Amino acid sequence: MTGLLCITIISVALAGGAYSFVTPPPFTLFTVKVVADLGANVTMPCMLMSKDHSLSDAGVRVKWTKVADDEALNEDVILSMGVHKKTYGNFENRVFLEEKGDHEDASLTILDVSMADTGKYLCEITNGMTDTVQEVTLEVLGDFTAGVVFPYHSEVGRYNLDYDTAVLACLAQGAVVASPEQLYEAWEAGLDWCNAGWLNDGSVQYPITNPRAPCGGSNNGPGLRNYGQMDKNKTYDVYCYTAAPKGSFYWLTQPEHLTFDEAVQACLDDGAEIAMVSHIFAAWKLEGYDRCDAGWLADGSVRYPISRPRKNCSPTEAAVRTVGYPDKTQKSYGVYCFKSQQ
């Protein structure tokens, strides 16, 4: 490696929310920072520095990797050798190399970026003689001005919360019982849930965007199904509301699966806490967080957030998927953590 250059980027907003960057001078190793809006398409720069070769030459290899603190846990993004290209994991079918006419551009474009794409990336171009290595840090800017309504039931099962217990259940998840107005706004934004739940005025309602027989009848139009004011000793689910939390929700990369107690400790060891249900719904709805890995949460449930529906990961709709409340001694899942903003 012949040198290290750290570049300060002046970010300029472009159509679609992506940002421009400064093209670095010809050092073998250099670093840049790129900023993008949530949901935008973003291009991260990487150029072949040797003028003696082009990316179309046989034997020239381009590899992009998302870098973790532990090298063994790095995520492959894309590998290219000539006409042969392969994308991996959460990046499959939404990343591509620019490869412009000068045949020296190996910049990576990511479509529909989410908060989960935030992090450090490594671009490596190998031509057998001189390696080009570039480090790129991607920062994704989310919308943290709104709140989110989410349905909740305890590990006891559906329809087991009287009104007072429902209030405590939301509080335990860092939320409050939603108001009818908040549920209506959530319904307008597409919330569809076929389970009747408490609201803070003592009514029991549920939002339907896709009318069907088991959910108030297929002949009724979309809207809020309303049971009216109910005896507070009766039991239903509950709709909770949380504003955008001040902190970071994230998947804690670990070399192996964890029991619930191990998951709690792993987050503590990382200077965080195990995430609550409110955290995963806020990250999913407000930040576009997307990860197809089931992880423990503080209430003992196992869930995962999908913003981009795909095969084996909520194929028909964007949603926070719930695995359930498994045996806490089971070592089958990872963990989602939350680090409060100091």
DRENDO-1510 file (C-alpha; in Angstrom, 1 decimal, always signed):
<recs>
REC; n; res; u; v; w
REC; 1; MET; +0.0; +0.0; +0.0 .
REC; 2; THR; +1.5; +3.3; -1.1 .
REC; 3; GLY; -0.4; +5.8; +1.0 .
REC; 4; LEU; -3.4; +6.9; +3.0 .
REC; 5; LEU; -5.7; +9.8; +2.3 .
REC; 6; CYS; -8.6; +10.9; +4.4 .
REC; 7; ILE; -11.0; +13.1; +2.4 .
REC; 8; THR; -13.5; +15.6; +3.8 .
REC; 9; ILE; -16.6; +15.5; +1.7 .
REC; 10; ILE; -18.8; +18.5; +0.9 .
REC; 11; SER; -22.2; +16.8; +0.4 .
REC; 12; VAL; -24.6; +18.4; -2.1 .
REC; 13; ALA; -28.2; +17.2; -2.4 .
REC; 14; LEU; -29.1; +15.7; -5.7 .
REC; 15; ALA; -32.4; +14.5; -7.2 .
REC; 16; GLY; -33.6; +11.4; -5.3 .
REC; 17; GLY; -31.7; +12.3; -2.2 .
REC; 18; ALA; -28.3; +11.0; -3.1 .
REC; 19; TYR; -25.2; +13.1; -2.4 .
REC; 20; SER; -22.1; +14.0; -4.5 .
REC; 21; PHE; -18.6; +13.3; -3.4 .
REC; 22; VAL; -15.0; +14.5; -4.1 .
REC; 23; THR; -13.0; +12.2; -6.4 .
REC; 24; PRO; -9.8; +11.4; -4.7 .
REC; 25; PRO; -6.3; +11.7; -6.2 .
REC; 26; PRO; -4.5; +8.5; -7.2 .
REC; 27; PHE; -3.4; +6.8; -4.0 .
REC; 28; THR; -3.6; +3.1; -3.6 .
REC; 29; LEU; -5.6; +3.3; -0.3 .
REC; 30; PHE; -8.0; +6.1; +0.5 .
REC; 31; THR; -11.1; +6.8; +2.5 .
REC; 32; VAL; -14.3; +8.8; +1.9 .
REC; 33; LYS; -17.6; +9.4; +3.5 .
REC; 34; VAL; -20.9; +9.4; +1.6 .
REC; 35; VAL; -24.3; +10.6; +2.9 .
REC; 36; ALA; -27.7; +9.6; +1.6 .
REC; 37; ASP; -31.3; +10.1; +2.6 .
REC; 38; LEU; -33.4; +7.2; +3.7 .
REC; 39; GLY; -34.9; +5.4; +0.7 .
REC; 40; ALA; -32.7; +7.1; -1.9 .
REC; 41; ASN; -30.3; +5.5; -4.3 .
REC; 42; VAL; -26.7; +6.2; -3.5 .
REC; 43; THR; -23.4; +5.7; -5.3 .
REC; 44; MET; -20.1; +5.0; -3.4 .
REC; 45; PRO; -17.0; +5.8; -5.3 .
REC; 46; CYS; -14.2; +3.4; -6.2 .
REC; 47; MET; -11.8; +3.9; -9.1 .
REC; 48; LEU; -9.1; +1.7; -10.7 .
REC; 49; MET; -5.9; +3.7; -10.1 .
REC; 50; SER; -3.6; +2.0; -12.6 .
REC; 51; LYS; -4.0; +3.2; -16.1 .
REC; 52; ASP; -2.4; +0.1; -17.5 .
REC; 53; HIS; -5.5; -2.0; -17.0 .
REC; 54; SER; -9.3; -1.6; -17.3 .
REC; 55; LEU; -12.1; -3.4; -15.3 .
REC; 56; SER; -13.0; -5.3; -18.5 .
REC; 57; ASP; -9.6; -7.0; -18.6 .
REC; 58; ALA; -9.6; -10.7; -17.9 .
REC; 59; GLY; -8.5; -11.4; -14.3 .
REC; 60; VAL; -9.4; -8.1; -12.9 .
REC; 61; ARG; -11.5; -8.7; -9.7 .
REC; 62; VAL; -13.7; -6.2; -7.9 .
REC; 63; LYS; -15.1; -7.0; -4.5 .
REC; 64; TRP; -17.2; -4.9; -2.2 .
REC; 65; THR; -17.6; -5.9; +1.5 .
REC; 66; LYS; -19.5; -4.4; +4.4 .
REC; 67; VAL; -17.0; -4.3; +7.2 .
REC; 68; ALA; -17.7; -5.4; +10.8 .
REC; 69; ASP; -15.5; -4.9; +13.9 .
REC; 70; ASP; -14.8; -8.6; +13.8 .
REC; 71; GLU; -13.4; -9.5; +10.4 .
REC; 72; ALA; -14.9; -12.9; +10.5 .
REC; 73; LEU; -18.3; -11.3; +10.6 .
REC; 74; ASN; -17.9; -9.1; +7.4 .
REC; 75; GLU; -20.8; -9.2; +4.9 .
REC; 76; ASP; -20.1; -9.8; +1.2 .
REC; 77; VAL; -21.9; -7.2; -1.0 .
REC; 78; ILE; -20.8; -7.9; -4.6 .
REC; 79; LEU; -18.1; -9.8; -6.4 .
REC; 80; SER; -17.3; -9.1; -10.1 .
REC; 81; MET; -14.8; -10.8; -12.5 .
REC; 82; GLY; -15.3; -9.7; -16.0 .
REC; 83; VAL; -18.9; -10.5; -17.1 .
REC; 84; HIS; -19.4; -12.6; -14.0 .
REC; 85; LYS; -21.1; -10.9; -11.1 .
REC; 86; LYS; -22.7; -12.1; -7.9 .
REC; 87; THR; -24.5; -10.2; -5.1 .
REC; 88; TYR; -25.1; -11.4; -1.6 .
REC; 89; GLY; -27.6; -11.5; +1.3 .
REC; 90; ASN; -29.6; -8.3; +1.9 .
REC; 91; PHE; -27.8; -6.7; -1.0 .
REC; 92; GLU; -29.0; -9.2; -3.6 .
REC; 93; ASN; -30.8; -7.6; -6.6 .
REC; 94; ARG; -30.3; -4.0; -5.3 .
REC; 95; VAL; -26.6; -3.3; -5.8 .
REC; 96; PHE; -24.6; -2.9; -9.0 .
REC; 97; LEU; -21.3; -1.6; -10.2 .
REC; 98; GLU; -21.3; +1.6; -12.3 .
REC; 99; GLU; -18.6; +0.5; -14.8 .
REC; 100; LYS; -18.8; +3.5; -17.0 .
REC; 101; GLY; -17.3; +4.0; -20.4 .
REC; 102; ASP; -13.8; +4.6; -19.1 .
REC; 103; HIS; -13.7; +1.1; -17.7 .
REC; 104; GLU; -12.0; +2.4; -14.6 .
REC; 105; ASP; -15.1; +3.0; -12.4 .
REC; 106; ALA; -16.0; +0.3; -9.9 .
REC; 107; SER; -18.3; +2.6; -7.9 .
REC; 108; LEU; -21.1; +0.8; -6.1 .
REC; 109; THR; -24.7; +1.9; -6.3 .
REC; 110; ILE; -27.2; +0.7; -3.6 .
REC; 111; LEU; -30.9; +1.1; -4.4 .
REC; 112; ASP; -33.4; +2.2; -1.7 .
REC; 113; VAL; -31.0; +2.5; +1.1 .
REC; 114; SER; -32.2; +1.7; +4.7 .
REC; 115; MET; -30.7; +2.5; +8.1 .
REC; 116; ALA; -29.3; -1.0; +8.1 .
REC; 117; ASP; -27.0; +0.0; +5.2 .
REC; 118; THR; -25.2; +2.5; +7.4 .
REC; 119; GLY; -21.6; +1.5; +8.1 .
REC; 120; LYS; -18.2; +1.0; +6.6 .
REC; 121; TYR; -17.5; -0.6; +3.2 .
REC; 122; LEU; -14.3; -1.8; +1.6 .
REC; 123; CYS; -13.8; -1.8; -2.2 .
REC; 124; GLU; -10.9; -4.0; -3.4 .
REC; 125; ILE; -9.8; -4.1; -7.1 .
REC; 126; THR; -7.1; -6.7; -7.9 .
REC; 127; ASN; -5.4; -6.9; -11.3 .
REC; 128; GLY; -2.5; -9.2; -10.4 .
REC; 129; MET; +0.0; -6.3; -10.2 .
REC; 130; THR; -1.4; -3.4; -8.2 .
REC; 131; ASP; -4.3; -3.5; -5.8 .
REC; 132; THR; -6.6; -0.6; -5.3 .
REC; 133; VAL; -8.3; -0.6; -1.8 .
REC; 134; GLN; -10.9; +2.0; -0.9 .
REC; 135; GLU; -12.7; +2.4; +2.4 .
REC; 136; VAL; -16.1; +4.2; +2.2 .
REC; 137; THR; -18.3; +5.1; +5.2 .
REC; 138; LEU; -22.0; +5.4; +4.4 .
REC; 139; GLU; -24.3; +7.5; +6.6 .
REC; 140; VAL; -28.1; +7.3; +6.0 .
REC; 141; LEU; -30.3; +10.1; +7.3 .
REC; 142; GLY; -33.7; +9.0; +8.5 .
REC; 143; ASP; -37.0; +10.8; +9.3 .
REC; 144; PHE; -37.2; +11.0; +13.1 .
REC; 145; THR; -40.0; +13.5; +13.4 .
REC; 146; ALA; -43.0; +11.2; +13.5 .
REC; 147; GLY; -44.2; +8.3; +15.8 .
REC; 148; VAL; -45.5; +4.9; +15.2 .
REC; 149; VAL; -48.5; +2.8; +16.3 .
REC; 150; PHE; -47.9; -0.9; +16.8 .
REC; 151; PRO; -50.2; -3.8; +17.9 .
REC; 152; TYR; -49.1; -5.7; +21.0 .
REC; 153; HIS; -50.0; -8.8; +23.0 .
REC; 154; SER; -48.1; -10.6; +25.7 .
REC; 155; GLU; -46.5; -14.0; +25.7 .
REC; 156; VAL; -49.6; -15.4; +27.3 .
REC; 157; GLY; -51.3; -15.0; +23.9 .
REC; 158; ARG; -53.9; -13.0; +22.1 .
REC; 159; TYR; -56.8; -11.2; +23.9 .
REC; 160; ASN; -55.3; -11.5; +27.4 .
REC; 161; LEU; -55.0; -7.9; +28.4 .
REC; 162; ASP; -57.6; -6.0; +30.4 .
REC; 163; TYR; -57.4; -2.2; +30.1 .
REC; 164; ASP; -55.1; -1.6; +33.1 .
REC; 165; THR; -52.8; -4.5; +32.1 .
REC; 166; ALA; -52.7; -3.1; +28.5 .
REC; 167; VAL; -51.5; +0.3; +29.8 .
REC; 168; LEU; -48.7; -1.4; +31.7 .
REC; 169; ALA; -47.8; -3.6; +28.7 .
REC; 170; CYS; -47.3; -0.5; +26.5 .
REC; 171; LEU; -45.3; +1.2; +29.2 .
REC; 172; ALA; -43.0; -1.8; +29.6 .
REC; 173; GLN; -42.2; -1.5; +25.9 .
REC; 174; GLY; -41.3; +2.2; +26.1 .
REC; 175; ALA; -44.7; +3.3; +24.7 .
REC; 176; VAL; -48.2; +4.5; +25.7 .
REC; 177; VAL; -51.6; +3.3; +24.7 .
REC; 178; ALA; -52.5; +4.9; +21.3 .
REC; 179; SER; -55.3; +7.3; +20.9 .
REC; 180; PRO; -58.1; +6.8; +18.3 .
REC; 181; GLU; -56.6; +9.7; +16.3 .
REC; 182; GLN; -53.2; +8.0; +16.3 .
REC; 183; LEU; -54.7; +4.7; +15.2 .
REC; 184; TYR; -56.6; +6.5; +12.4 .
REC; 185; GLU; -53.4; +8.1; +11.1 .
REC; 186; ALA; -51.7; +4.7; +11.2 .
REC; 187; TRP; -54.6; +3.2; +9.3 .
REC; 188; GLU; -54.3; +6.0; +6.7 .
REC; 189; ALA; -50.6; +5.1; +6.4 .
REC; 190; GLY; -51.4; +1.5; +5.7 .
REC; 191; LEU; -51.7; -0.3; +9.1 .
REC; 192; ASP; -53.8; -3.4; +8.7 .
REC; 193; TRP; -54.3; -5.6; +11.8 .
REC; 194; CYS; -57.1; -8.1; +12.4 .
REC; 195; ASN; -56.9; -8.1; +16.2 .
REC; 196; ALA; -59.1; -5.9; +18.4 .
REC; 197; GLY; -57.1; -3.8; +20.7 .
REC; 198; TRP; -57.5; -1.2; +23.5 .
REC; 199; LEU; -57.1; +2.5; +22.8 .
REC; 200; ASN; -56.6; +5.2; +25.5 .
REC; 201; ASP; -60.2; +6.3; +25.5 .
REC; 202; GLY; -61.3; +2.9; +26.6 .
REC; 203; SER; -62.6; +1.9; +23.2 .
REC; 204; VAL; -61.6; -1.3; +21.4 .
REC; 205; GLN; -60.8; -0.9; +17.6 .
REC; 206; TYR; -58.7; -2.4; +14.9 .
REC; 207; PRO; -57.6; -1.0; +11.5 .
REC; 208; ILE; -58.4; -2.8; +8.2 .
REC; 209; THR; -57.0; -1.7; +4.8 .
REC; 210; ASN; -57.7; -5.0; +3.1 .
REC; 211; PRO; -61.3; -6.1; +3.9 .
REC; 212; ARG; -61.8; -9.8; +4.4 .
REC; 213; ALA; -64.3; -12.2; +5.9 .
REC; 214; PRO; -62.6; -12.9; +9.2 .
REC; 215; CYS; -61.9; -9.2; +9.9 .
REC; 216; GLY; -65.2; -7.5; +10.0 .
REC; 217; GLY; -66.5; -8.9; +6.7 .
REC; 218; SER; -65.4; -8.6; +3.1 .
REC; 219; ASN; -68.4; -6.5; +2.2 .
REC; 220; ASN; -67.4; -3.7; +4.5 .
REC; 221; GLY; -65.0; -1.1; +3.2 .
REC; 222; PRO; -61.6; -0.3; +4.6 .
REC; 223; GLY; -61.5; +1.6; +7.9 .
REC; 224; LEU; -61.4; +1.2; +11.6 .
REC; 225; ARG; -63.6; -1.5; +13.0 .
REC; 226; ASN; -64.9; -0.1; +16.3 .
REC; 227; TYR; -66.4; -2.1; +19.2 .
REC; 228; GLY; -67.1; +1.1; +21.1 .
REC; 229; GLN; -66.5; +1.7; +24.8 .
REC; 230; MET; -65.9; -1.6; +26.5 .
REC; 231; ASP; -65.9; -3.0; +30.1 .
REC; 232; LYS; -62.3; -2.5; +31.1 .
REC; 233; ASN; -62.2; -5.9; +32.8 .
REC; 234; LYS; -62.6; -7.6; +29.5 .
REC; 235; THR; -59.5; -8.7; +27.6 .
REC; 236; TYR; -58.2; -7.8; +24.2 .
REC; 237; ASP; -54.9; -6.9; +22.6 .
REC; 238; VAL; -53.6; -3.3; +22.7 .
REC; 239; TYR; -52.4; -0.6; +20.3 .
REC; 240; CYS; -49.3; +1.2; +21.6 .
REC; 241; TYR; -47.8; +4.4; +20.4 .
REC; 242; THR; -44.1; +5.6; +20.5 .
REC; 243; ALA; -42.4; +8.7; +19.3 .
REC; 244; ALA; -39.0; +8.3; +17.6 .
REC; 245; PRO; -36.7; +7.1; +20.3 .
REC; 246; LYS; -33.5; +9.1; +21.0 .
REC; 247; GLY; -30.8; +6.5; +20.2 .
REC; 248; SER; -29.7; +3.8; +17.8 .
REC; 249; PHE; -31.5; +0.5; +17.2 .
REC; 250; TYR; -29.2; -2.1; +15.7 .
REC; 251; TRP; -28.5; -5.8; +15.1 .
REC; 252; LEU; -25.6; -7.0; +17.2 .
REC; 253; THR; -23.3; -9.1; +15.1 .
REC; 254; GLN; -22.3; -12.2; +17.0 .
REC; 255; PRO; -20.4; -15.3; +15.9 .
REC; 256; GLU; -23.2; -17.7; +17.2 .
REC; 257; HIS; -26.8; -17.7; +18.3 .
REC; 258; LEU; -27.7; -16.8; +21.9 .
REC; 259; THR; -30.1; -17.7; +24.7 .
REC; 260; PHE; -32.3; -14.9; +26.0 .
REC; 261; ASP; -30.0; -14.3; +29.0 .
REC; 262; GLU; -26.9; -14.3; +26.7 .
REC; 263; ALA; -28.6; -11.8; +24.4 .
REC; 264; VAL; -29.3; -9.4; +27.3 .
REC; 265; GLN; -25.7; -9.7; +28.4 .
REC; 266; ALA; -24.3; -9.3; +24.9 .
REC; 267; CYS; -26.1; -5.9; +24.5 .
REC; 268; LEU; -24.9; -4.8; +27.9 .
REC; 269; ASP; -21.3; -5.8; +27.0 .
REC; 270; ASP; -21.7; -3.5; +23.9 .
REC; 271; GLY; -22.7; -0.5; +26.0 .
REC; 272; ALA; -26.4; -0.8; +25.1 .
REC; 273; GLU; -29.6; -2.6; +26.2 .
REC; 274; ILE; -31.6; -5.3; +24.6 .
REC; 275; ALA; -34.1; -3.5; +22.3 .
REC; 276; MET; -37.8; -3.2; +23.2 .
REC; 277; VAL; -40.7; -3.8; +20.8 .
REC; 278; SER; -41.2; -0.1; +20.4 .
REC; 279; HIS; -37.6; +0.2; +19.2 .
REC; 280; ILE; -38.0; -2.3; +16.4 .
REC; 281; PHE; -41.3; -0.8; +15.2 .
REC; 282; ALA; -39.9; +2.7; +15.3 .
REC; 283; ALA; -36.7; +1.7; +13.4 .
REC; 284; TRP; -38.8; -0.2; +10.8 .
REC; 285; LYS; -41.4; +2.4; +10.2 .
REC; 286; LEU; -39.4; +5.7; +10.7 .
REC; 287; GLU; -35.9; +4.6; +9.6 .
REC; 288; GLY; -36.7; +1.9; +7.0 .
REC; 289; TYR; -34.7; -0.6; +9.0 .
REC; 290; ASP; -34.6; -4.0; +7.1 .
REC; 291; ARG; -32.9; -7.2; +8.3 .
REC; 292; CYS; -33.9; -10.8; +7.7 .
REC; 293; ASP; -32.5; -12.1; +10.9 .
REC; 294; ALA; -34.7; -13.1; +13.8 .
REC; 295; GLY; -33.5; -11.6; +17.1 .
REC; 296; TRP; -34.5; -11.5; +20.8 .
REC; 297; LEU; -36.2; -8.4; +22.2 .
REC; 298; ALA; -36.6; -7.3; +25.8 .
REC; 299; ASP; -40.1; -8.9; +26.3 .
REC; 300; GLY; -38.8; -12.3; +25.3 .
REC; 301; SER; -40.2; -12.2; +21.9 .
REC; 302; VAL; -38.3; -12.9; +18.7 .
REC; 303; ARG; -38.9; -10.6; +15.7 .
REC; 304; TYR; -37.3; -9.1; +12.6 .
REC; 305; PRO; -38.1; -6.0; +10.5 .
REC; 306; ILE; -38.6; -6.2; +6.8 .
REC; 307; SER; -38.9; -3.0; +4.7 .
REC; 308; ARG; -38.2; -4.6; +1.4 .
REC; 309; PRO; -40.4; -7.7; +1.0 .
REC; 310; ARG; -38.6; -10.7; -0.6 .
REC; 311; LYS; -38.5; -14.4; -0.7 .
REC; 312; ASN; -38.1; -16.0; +2.7 .
REC; 313; CYS; -38.3; -12.5; +4.3 .
REC; 314; SER; -42.0; -11.5; +4.4 .
REC; 315; PRO; -42.5; -12.0; +0.7 .
REC; 316; THR; -45.8; -10.2; +0.3 .
REC; 317; GLU; -45.6; -7.1; +2.5 .
REC; 318; ALA; -43.3; -4.8; +4.6 .
REC; 319; ALA; -43.8; -5.7; +8.2 .
REC; 320; VAL; -42.2; -6.5; +11.6 .
REC; 321; ARG; -42.4; -10.3; +11.6 .
REC; 322; THR; -42.9; -12.1; +14.9 .
REC; 323; VAL; -41.5; -15.6; +15.4 .
REC; 324; GLY; -43.2; -15.7; +18.8 .
REC; 325; TYR; -42.1; -16.2; +22.4 .
REC; 326; PRO; -39.7; -19.2; +22.3 .
REC; 327; ASP; -38.1; -21.0; +25.1 .
REC; 328; LYS; -35.6; -18.5; +26.5 .
REC; 329; THR; -32.9; -21.2; +26.9 .
REC; 330; GLN; -33.1; -21.9; +23.2 .
REC; 331; LYS; -29.9; -20.9; +21.3 .
REC; 332; SER; -31.5; -20.2; +17.9 .
REC; 333; TYR; -31.6; -16.5; +17.5 .
REC; 334; GLY; -29.5; -13.3; +17.5 .
REC; 335; VAL; -30.3; -10.1; +19.3 .
REC; 336; TYR; -31.4; -6.5; +18.5 .
REC; 337; CYS; -29.9; -3.8; +20.8 .
REC; 338; PHE; -30.7; -0.2; +21.5 .
REC; 339; LYS; -28.1; +2.4; +22.5 .
REC; 340; SER; -29.5; +5.5; +24.1 .
REC; 341; GLN; -28.3; +8.9; +22.9 .
REC; 342; GLN; -26.3; +10.5; +25.7 .
</recs>
